[in-house]
């Protein structure tokens, strides 16, 4: 496990005081705002009140007017259009926005979404062939959430005497497709200030411009709901226009007019909840994505376009079932990948590249995310079929995975993505060379970051600071996500009052912390691996603030994220209690003692009628020069 260092920025106290006074906020909340790179009162005002008056005018974006005029011409002349999109939430919600608005405007439009396994990401050869043989008759093709890297495919389509409008947000390479128009804020000559829009947010901005001409009534709130879903699910920075879309969209989603979304939330068991970014990102989005991962994204599109409650309920139930299948497939591949990583010591590499035969392509990205979290390394997970590998990559903050792929792209058939996530196609024979090239590049560029884990925390705090007022202030900074993470606080040197493992498999930690006057509860979901750090008098706990509502009584509950150890570990050994531990060790016949630390606590207290704690045992073992020990999760190993 990497050594963790919490980094807390230092700010001028006058700046903090000025913000606190102007906006009636605590010092801690003011520090959080400064950490969001908000430097002026105007920027803070916009952040705290993400109103449409701050929304950037999309008419200035490159090719927006040109695209709008071409679609208006198609509507006027009754030309048939096809909107082609990706199979994830961003692509699905972008497709739905175009279909809803243009159908209401009386346009002739259909949609096409590729099958993930049969056709893959991007514009498929199957689709081009359908255009070529007139199985799909359309004079205007609109691609959403894809297209910017499809130079050859776009050339083939335009060669069929069809116009193509590309609406995409992915990174642009030097050469761009020769399309009729390209809407992408990342183009070098696009004046947009909001470079972090996803396709769904970009679609919303474009369609609001288009609707100034179409004048369709009572539709933009529905488009906003869809844009909000895509924006949160695609993990783009929730700043600027993305924040405006997410904040206002969540308000609409809590009174959704989308029958399909309403049914999906009912099936997922959250219909009576106040829906926030967590519910979208971790409950709604996985179910929408499950359609494209395990079957066809068309089912998710049909759900979000549904007007009939019975149809919507059946589709929602189907997506719920597909999500369960997704979890099962993900679990099988994850376990197989872990075995390969452990057997081949891939976790020692700068980046993990692991592949298997015919792994389900729909869950590779999720598996990569879990591997990156587990091993604290960027990960690439590849499924090989017929000597062709298709993979997904997930990264950490210090490494731009898309730029890393550029350094090794001679081994790739194609690739695309963002800073933290990317996809690729590769010949099986090139996988090992690709892995070696990536590892060499990362070693040369990021040597310092590889073995240290620096975590940005928003503020140092003490137990007395963690009030309900601070919790409410933090809630006012929602929605949280990329670019505006849930505020992380560094709780400095509290004492442990009690600690235990909880949960069905004992994977969670429940800790009561105290300053001698006040106590506060801390829960660490799946943080049993941090037990030893917690038991050795750490310098600080990295926590977020939550609310415990039990029998109508609300209290602050902290959620454990990580722990920074104290570099100057000091502990006064209780010699009598150390004798008890040594007695247990000496009485054991085995050369290596293996026991659950909490069972050992009970055993010693029962045998010696004392009150020893797990913290005391581990601190004494750590301090002792003549005892070798290891604590893996809650299992203590002592070598005699």
HUWOFEN-V993137 format. One record per residue. N is the residue number from 0. RES is the residue in one small letter. SS is DSSP state (A for helix, B for strand, O for the rest). PHI is phi in whole degrees, -180 to 180 (999 if undefined). NEAR is the number of other ideal C-beta (glycine too) atoms within 12 Angstrom. Layout:
BEGIN
n->[N:N]
res->[RES:RES]
ss->[SS:SS]
phi->[PHI:PHI]
near->[NEAR:NEAR]
END
This chain:
BEGIN
n->[0:1:2:3:4:5:6:7:8:9:10:11:12:13:14:15:16:17:18:19:20:21:22:23:24:25:26:27:28:29:30:31:32:33:34:35:36:37:38:39:40:41:42:43:44:45:46:47:48:49:50:51:52:53:54:55:56:57:58:59:60:61:62:63:64:65:66:67:68:69:70:71:72:73:74:75:76:77:78:79:80:81:82:83:84:85:86:87:88:89:90:91:92:93:94:95:96:97:98:99:100:101:102:103:104:105:106:107:108:109:110:111:112:113:114:115:116:117:118:119:120:121:122:123:124:125:126:127:128:129:130:131:132:133:134:135:136:137:138:139:140:141:142:143:144:145:146:147:148:149:150:151:152:153:154:155:156:157:158:159:160:161:162:163:164:165:166:167:168:169:170:171:172:173:174:175:176:177:178:179:180:181:182:183:184:185:186:187:188:189:190:191:192:193:194:195:196:197:198:199:200:201:202:203:204:205:206:207:208:209:210:211:212:213:214:215:216:217:218:219:220:221:222:223:224:225:226:227:228:229:230:231:232:233:234:235:236:237:238:239:240:241:242:243:244:245:246:247:248:249:250:251:252:253:254:255:256:257:258:259:260:261:262:263:264:265:266:267:268:269:270:271:272:273:274:275:276:277:278:279:280:281:282:283:284:285:286:287:288:289:290:291:292:293:294:295:296:297:298:299:300:301:302:303:304:305:306:307:308:309:310:311:312:313:314:315:316:317:318:319:320:321:322:323:324:325:326:327:328:329:330:331:332:333:334:335:336:337:338:339:340:341:342:343:344:345:346:347:348:349:350:351:352:353:354:355:356:357:358:359:360:361:362:363:364:365:366:367:368:369:370:371:372:373:374:375:376:377:378:379:380:381:382:383:384:385:386:387:388:389:390:391:392:393:394:395:396:397:398:399:400:401:402:403:404:405:406:407:408:409:410:411:412:413:414:415:416:417:418:419:420:421:422:423:424:425:426:427:428:429:430:431:432:433:434:435:436:437:438:439:440:441:442:443:444:445:446:447:448:449:450:451:452:453:454:455:456:457:458:459:460:461:462:463:464:465:466:467:468:469:470:471:472:473:474:475:476:477:478:479:480:481:482:483:484:485:486:487:488:489:490:491:492:493:494:495:496:497:498:499:500:501:502:503:504:505:506:507:508:509:510:511:512:513:514:515:516:517:518:519:520:521:522:523:524:525:526:527:528:529:530:531:532:533:534:535:536:537:538:539:540:541:542:543:544:545:546:547:548:549:550:551:552:553:554:555:556:557:558:559:560:561:562:563:564:565:566:567:568:569:570:571:572:573:574:575:576:577:578:579:580:581:582:583:584:585:586:587:588:589:590:591:592:593:594:595:596:597:598:599:600:601:602:603:604:605:606:607:608:609:610:611:612:613:614:615:616:617:618:619:620:621:622:623:624:625:626:627:628:629:630:631:632:633:634:635:636:637:638:639]
res->[x:x:x:x:x:x:x:x:x:x:x:x:x:x:x:x:x:x:x:x:x:x:x:x:x:x:x:x:x:x:x:x:x:x:x:x:x:x:x:x:x:x:x:x:x:x:x:x:x:x:x:x:x:x:x:x:x:x:x:x:x:x:x:x:x:x:x:x:x:x:x:x:x:x:x:x:x:x:x:x:x:x:x:x:x:x:x:x:x:x:x:x:x:x:x:x:x:x:x:x:x:x:x:x:x:x:x:x:x:x:x:x:x:x:x:x:x:x:x:x:x:x:x:x:x:x:x:x:x:x:x:x:x:x:x:x:x:x:x:x:x:x:x:x:x:x:x:x:x:x:x:x:x:x:x:x:x:x:x:x:x:x:x:x:x:x:x:x:x:x:x:x:x:x:x:x:x:x:x:x:x:x:x:x:x:x:x:x:x:x:x:x:x:x:x:x:x:x:x:x:x:x:x:x:x:x:x:x:x:x:x:x:x:x:x:x:x:x:x:x:x:x:x:x:x:x:x:x:x:x:x:x:x:x:x:x:x:x:x:x:x:x:x:x:x:x:x:x:x:x:x:x:x:x:x:x:x:x:x:x:x:x:x:x:x:x:x:x:x:x:x:x:x:x:x:x:x:x:x:x:x:x:x:x:x:x:x:x:x:x:x:x:x:x:x:x:x:x:x:x:x:x:x:x:x:x:x:x:x:x:x:x:x:x:x:x:x:x:x:x:x:x:x:x:x:x:x:x:x:x:x:x:x:x:x:x:x:x:x:x:x:x:x:x:x:x:x:x:x:x:x:x:x:x:x:x:x:x:x:x:x:x:x:x:x:x:x:x:x:x:x:x:x:x:x:x:x:x:x:x:x:x:x:x:x:x:x:x:x:x:x:x:x:x:x:x:x:x:x:x:x:x:x:x:x:x:x:x:x:x:x:x:x:x:x:x:x:x:x:x:x:x:x:x:x:x:x:x:x:x:x:x:x:x:x:x:x:x:x:x:x:x:x:x:x:x:x:x:x:x:x:x:x:x:x:x:x:x:x:x:x:x:x:x:x:x:x:x:x:x:x:x:x:x:x:x:x:x:x:x:x:x:x:x:x:x:x:x:x:x:x:x:x:x:x:x:x:x:x:x:x:x:x:x:x:x:x:x:x:x:x:x:x:x:x:x:x:x:x:x:x:x:x:x:x:x:x:x:x:x:x:x:x:x:x:x:x:x:x:x:x:x:x:x:x:x:x:x:x:x:x:x:x:x:x:x:x:x:x:x:x:x:x:x:x:x:x:x:x:x:x:x:x:x:x:x:x:x:x:x:x:x:x:x:x:x:x:x:x:x:x:x:x:x:x:x:x:x:x:x:x:x:x:x:x:x:x:x:x:x:x:x:x:x:x:x:x:x:x:x:x:x:x:x:x:x:x:x:x:x:x:x:x:x:x:x:x:x:x:x]
ss->[O:O:B:B:B:B:B:B:O:O:O:O:A:A:A:A:A:A:A:A:A:A:A:O:O:O:A:A:A:A:A:A:A:A:A:O:O:O:O:O:A:A:A:A:A:A:A:A:O:O:O:A:A:A:O:O:O:A:A:A:O:O:O:A:A:A:A:A:A:A:A:A:A:A:A:A:O:O:O:B:B:B:B:B:B:O:O:O:A:A:A:A:A:A:A:A:A:A:A:A:A:A:A:A:O:O:O:B:B:B:B:B:B:O:O:A:A:A:A:O:O:O:O:O:A:A:A:A:A:A:A:A:O:O:O:O:O:O:O:B:B:B:B:B:O:O:O:O:O:O:A:A:A:A:A:A:A:A:O:O:O:O:B:B:B:B:B:O:O:O:O:O:O:O:O:O:O:O:O:O:B:B:B:O:O:O:O:O:O:O:O:O:O:O:O:O:O:O:A:A:A:A:A:A:A:A:A:A:A:A:A:A:A:A:O:O:O:O:O:A:A:A:A:A:A:A:A:A:A:A:A:A:A:O:O:O:O:O:O:A:A:A:A:A:A:A:A:A:A:A:A:A:A:O:O:O:O:O:A:A:A:A:A:A:A:A:A:O:O:O:O:O:O:O:O:O:A:A:A:A:A:A:A:A:A:A:A:A:A:A:A:A:A:A:O:O:O:A:A:A:A:A:A:A:A:O:O:O:A:A:A:A:A:A:A:A:A:A:A:A:A:A:A:A:A:A:A:A:A:A:A:A:A:A:A:A:A:A:A:A:A:A:A:O:O:A:A:A:O:O:B:B:B:B:B:B:B:O:O:O:A:A:A:A:A:A:A:A:A:A:A:A:A:A:A:O:O:B:B:B:B:B:B:B:B:O:O:B:B:B:B:B:B:B:O:O:O:O:O:O:A:A:A:A:A:A:A:O:A:A:A:B:B:B:B:B:B:O:O:O:B:B:B:B:B:B:B:A:A:A:A:A:A:A:A:A:A:A:A:A:A:A:A:A:A:O:A:A:A:A:O:B:B:B:B:B:B:O:B:B:B:O:A:A:A:O:O:A:A:A:A:A:A:A:A:O:O:O:O:O:B:O:O:B:O:O:O:O:B:B:B:B:O:O:B:B:B:B:B:B:B:B:O:O:O:O:O:B:B:B:B:B:B:B:O:O:O:O:B:B:B:B:B:B:O:O:O:A:A:A:A:A:A:A:A:O:O:O:O:B:B:B:B:B:B:B:B:B:B:B:O:O:B:B:B:B:B:B:B:B:B:B:B:B:O:O:O:O:O:O:O:O:O:O:A:A:A:A:A:A:A:A:A:A:A:A:A:O:O:O:O:B:B:B:B:B:A:A:A:A:A:A:A:A:A:A:A:A:O:O:O:O:O:A:A:A:A:A:A:A:A:A:A:O:O:O:O:B:B:B:B:B:O:O:B:B:B:B:B:O]
phi->[999:-65:-74:-95:-127:-84:-107:-118:-67:-103:-122:-63:-61:-64:-62:-64:-63:-63:-66:-59:-70:-65:-112:55:-124:-73:-55:-64:-65:-65:-64:-59:-63:-64:-69:-88:63:-97:-106:-122:-61:-64:-66:-68:-58:-65:-66:-73:-132:-73:-93:-64:-65:-98:-70:-68:-73:-73:-62:-82:-65:-58:70:-66:-65:-61:-67:-62:-64:-68:-69:-61:-64:-65:-64:-62:-93:56:-73:-85:-119:-127:-102:-112:-141:-74:-96:-95:-59:-62:-68:-62:-72:-69:-57:-61:-62:-62:-64:-61:-66:-72:-67:-65:-84:85:-79:-94:-145:-130:-124:-141:-128:-71:-80:-55:-79:-76:-114:80:-75:90:-78:-87:-64:-60:-65:-61:-66:-63:-69:-64:-95:65:-67:-114:-100:-153:-100:-134:-111:-116:-98:-126:65:-168:114:-68:-104:-97:-62:-69:-65:-64:-63:-63:-68:-65:-68:-91:66:-125:-88:-127:-107:-100:-119:-145:-126:-74:-59:-96:-86:-60:-95:-110:-63:-90:-93:-62:-153:-129:-107:-156:-60:-84:-61:-61:-102:-95:-80:-57:-84:-98:-80:-100:-64:-89:-64:-67:-66:-66:-61:-60:-64:-65:-70:-69:-68:-60:-73:-63:-94:-73:58:-77:-88:56:-128:-70:-67:-68:-61:-64:-57:-66:-63:-64:-56:-66:-65:-72:-67:-86:55:-89:-61:-88:-130:57:-65:-61:-68:-62:-64:-67:-64:-74:-66:-63:-60:-69:-63:-68:-134:-59:-102:-89:-58:-65:-66:-58:-67:-64:-69:-65:-63:-79:83:-124:-65:-99:-91:-81:-74:-128:-64:-62:-62:-68:-69:-114:-122:-74:-58:-59:-73:-67:-64:-60:-60:-71:-73:-108:-147:-139:-67:-58:-67:-69:-64:-60:-62:-73:-92:-62:-111:-99:-65:-65:-62:-63:-65:-63:-68:-63:-65:-66:-66:-62:-65:-65:-67:-66:-62:-60:-62:-65:-62:-60:-63:-63:-68:-59:-63:-66:-64:-61:-60:-63:-64:-70:-65:-97:55:-68:-67:-86:-77:-73:-141:-89:-119:-129:-140:-147:-88:54:-64:-65:-65:-69:-118:-61:-64:-67:-62:-60:-62:-67:-68:-63:-67:-69:-101:55:-136:-59:-134:-124:-116:-122:-106:-105:-145:54:70:-111:-105:-122:-143:-128:-125:-132:-127:-111:-56:-75:-119:-82:-67:-64:-67:-64:-63:-58:-70:-127:-73:-67:-95:-104:-76:-161:-161:-171:148:-128:-64:-106:-149:-154:-127:-152:-127:-149:-70:-55:-66:-99:-62:-65:-65:-61:-61:-63:-65:-62:-62:-66:-62:-67:-60:-73:-94:-134:-57:-68:-79:-63:-103:-113:-124:-94:-113:-78:-109:-81:-167:-75:-140:-123:-55:-63:-81:-89:-99:-64:-63:-65:-58:-66:-62:-64:-61:-70:-90:-65:-80:-98:169:-58:83:-142:-67:-54:-52:-106:-112:-100:-82:-91:43:-79:-101:-86:-89:-157:-150:-154:-95:-136:98:-55:-104:66:-91:-107:-110:-120:-128:-106:-105:-146:-111:96:-117:-120:-114:-149:-91:-134:-117:-118:-72:55:-114:-60:-68:-95:-58:-62:-62:-66:-86:-117:47:-69:-73:-155:-101:-87:-134:-115:-97:-132:-125:-103:-114:-121:54:81:-99:-101:-146:-73:-128:-87:-113:-74:-111:-166:-140:-100:-73:-87:-66:-106:-63:-131:-157:-90:-73:-85:-61:-66:-71:-64:-61:-63:-63:-63:-64:-61:-62:-69:-80:-85:-75:-67:-72:-122:-88:-127:-154:-73:-57:-74:-69:-62:-58:-63:-64:-65:-64:-73:-67:-110:49:-125:-133:-90:-116:-61:-62:-63:-60:-69:-64:-68:-64:-67:-78:-70:-82:-105:-124:-97:-145:-147:-120:-107:56:-103:-91:-99:-114:-127:-95:-71]
near->[23:23:21:30:25:33:22:29:22:13:25:14:14:13:23:26:18:21:35:24:15:19:26:14:28:31:27:37:38:35:38:44:39:33:30:31:19:29:18:16:18:14:22:28:18:26:37:29:19:32:16:22:13:25:29:32:21:34:24:19:35:27:34:36:22:24:40:32:22:30:41:25:22:34:29:16:15:16:24:23:39:38:48:49:47:50:45:42:46:47:50:51:58:52:49:47:54:51:38:40:43:38:25:26:27:15:31:23:34:29:38:37:44:36:25:35:27:20:28:34:41:41:44:30:19:22:39:32:18:25:32:20:12:14:15:27:19:32:29:41:48:52:51:51:50:44:46:39:39:39:26:19:38:36:20:25:39:28:16:25:16:35:30:46:43:46:53:48:47:43:30:27:25:11:13:30:32:21:35:30:35:38:48:41:39:32:30:16:15:28:18:30:19:35:30:35:46:50:51:50:52:52:52:49:44:48:45:35:33:41:32:20:24:27:17:25:12:13:29:32:27:37:41:39:41:53:50:52:53:48:53:46:43:46:35:43:32:41:35:33:43:44:43:34:51:47:39:31:44:36:23:26:39:24:18:31:22:36:27:44:45:29:33:46:36:25:29:29:15:25:22:11:18:19:34:29:38:24:31:46:32:22:31:49:40:35:46:50:42:44:40:45:41:35:29:28:42:29:37:49:39:32:44:47:33:28:21:15:17:14:20:30:22:22:37:38:23:31:47:31:21:34:36:21:24:35:26:20:29:34:19:20:37:33:20:26:40:25:16:26:32:18:12:18:12:29:26:16:26:34:44:40:43:44:41:31:17:20:33:35:41:39:38:42:45:36:43:44:28:28:40:33:23:25:32:32:37:45:45:51:46:43:38:25:21:11:16:26:39:40:48:50:46:37:38:34:22:29:36:26:41:31:27:39:42:24:27:32:25:16:30:35:28:29:38:36:38:35:29:32:39:40:39:45:32:36:23:24:15:28:32:23:19:35:34:20:28:44:30:20:27:35:21:15:21:28:16:14:23:26:20:20:27:24:29:27:35:40:38:26:40:27:29:20:31:39:21:21:18:34:32:19:31:37:24:25:41:32:38:34:34:29:35:36:29:31:40:36:45:37:44:29:25:37:26:34:22:23:40:31:33:23:17:8:12:23:20:26:41:30:40:23:40:22:21:13:13:20:23:38:33:41:33:37:23:24:35:33:29:35:39:33:37:46:36:32:32:37:29:35:46:42:47:36:40:29:23:21:11:10:7:7:11:14:21:35:29:41:34:38:36:36:42:35:28:24:14:11:17:14:22:13:21:20:13:17:29:28:19:28:40:24:17:30:31:15:15:20:9:15:12:17:30:21:27:24:40:32:22:33:33:20:25:33:21:15:16:18:9:22:18:30:29:37:34:32:46:36:32:34:35:29:24:23:11:15:25:18:32:20:33:18:27:35:24:35:26:31:18:19]
END
